[in-house]
Amino acid sequence: MGASSGIGEATAKNLAEKGAKLVLAARREDNLKEIRESLPNAHIVYKKADVSNYDEVQQVVDLAISEYGKIDVLFNNAGSCQQHR
């Protein structure tokens, strides 16, 4: 999660260049598409998802399993902030 910019994007690109098979997720689908297109030889799939939505996170996990059969590492670079009153 949080792969569309900043640390998440840099991490995704670094891992892709090292040959990792990646499932990227973030709220900004256009950015995810650009990252995938900038690395045409990498194994990258992506899914628009918001870390605060359980169902969307589950869909990302399901995508990873269907594409690659398992998850070796899960790196969450997204954050969620809820105010409690």
C-alpha positions as CSV (number, residue, x, y, z in Angstrom):
1,M,0.0,0.0,0.0
2,G,1.2,3.5,-0.6
3,A,3.2,2.6,-3.7
4,S,2.2,5.6,-5.9
5,S,4.7,8.2,-4.7
6,G,7.5,9.0,-2.3
7,I,9.1,6.2,-0.3
8,G,6.6,3.7,-1.6
9,E,7.3,4.5,-5.2
10,A,11.1,4.4,-4.6
11,T,10.9,1.1,-2.8
12,A,8.7,-0.4,-5.6
13,K,11.2,0.7,-8.3
14,N,14.2,-0.5,-6.3
15,L,12.6,-4.0,-5.8
16,A,11.4,-4.2,-9.4
17,E,14.9,-3.5,-10.6
18,K,16.2,-6.3,-8.4
19,G,13.7,-8.7,-10.0
20,A,11.0,-8.9,-7.4
21,K,7.5,-9.7,-8.4
22,L,5.3,-6.9,-7.2
23,V,1.7,-6.1,-6.4
24,L,1.4,-2.4,-6.0
25,A,-1.5,-0.7,-4.3
26,A,-2.5,2.9,-3.6
27,R,-5.4,5.4,-4.0
28,R,-3.9,7.0,-7.1
29,E,-4.3,4.5,-9.9
30,D,-2.8,6.8,-12.6
31,N,0.4,6.9,-10.6
32,L,0.5,3.1,-10.3
33,K,0.0,2.8,-14.0
34,E,2.8,5.2,-14.7
35,I,5.1,3.2,-12.4
36,R,4.3,-0.1,-14.2
37,E,4.8,1.5,-17.6
38,S,8.2,3.0,-16.5
39,L,9.4,-0.5,-15.8
40,P,8.3,-2.6,-18.8
41,N,10.5,-5.6,-17.9
42,A,9.3,-5.8,-14.3
43,H,6.7,-8.2,-12.9
44,I,4.2,-5.7,-11.7
45,V,0.4,-5.8,-11.2
46,Y,-1.5,-3.1,-9.4
47,K,-4.8,-2.4,-7.7
48,K,-6.3,0.8,-6.6
49,A,-7.0,0.5,-2.9
50,D,-7.3,2.5,0.3
51,V,-5.6,1.1,3.4
52,S,-8.5,2.2,5.5
53,N,-10.9,0.0,3.6
54,Y,-10.6,-3.7,4.7
55,D,-12.3,-5.1,1.6
56,E,-10.0,-3.2,-0.7
57,V,-7.0,-4.4,1.2
58,Q,-8.3,-8.0,1.0
59,Q,-8.7,-7.6,-2.8
60,V,-5.0,-6.7,-3.0
61,V,-4.0,-9.8,-1.0
62,D,-6.3,-11.9,-3.2
63,L,-4.7,-10.4,-6.3
64,A,-1.2,-11.2,-5.0
65,I,-2.2,-14.8,-4.3
66,S,-3.9,-15.2,-7.7
67,E,-1.0,-13.7,-9.6
68,Y,2.0,-15.2,-7.7
69,G,0.6,-18.0,-5.6
70,K,1.9,-16.6,-2.3
71,I,3.1,-13.5,-0.5
72,D,6.7,-13.4,0.7
73,V,6.8,-9.9,2.0
74,L,4.1,-7.3,2.7
75,F,5.3,-3.7,2.8
76,N,2.8,-1.1,3.9
77,N,3.9,2.4,3.3
78,A,0.4,3.9,3.7
79,G,-0.9,5.4,6.8
80,S,-4.3,6.1,8.3
81,C,-5.1,8.6,10.9
82,Q,-8.4,8.6,12.8
83,Q,-9.3,11.2,15.3
84,H,-10.9,10.0,18.5
85,R,-13.0,12.3,20.5
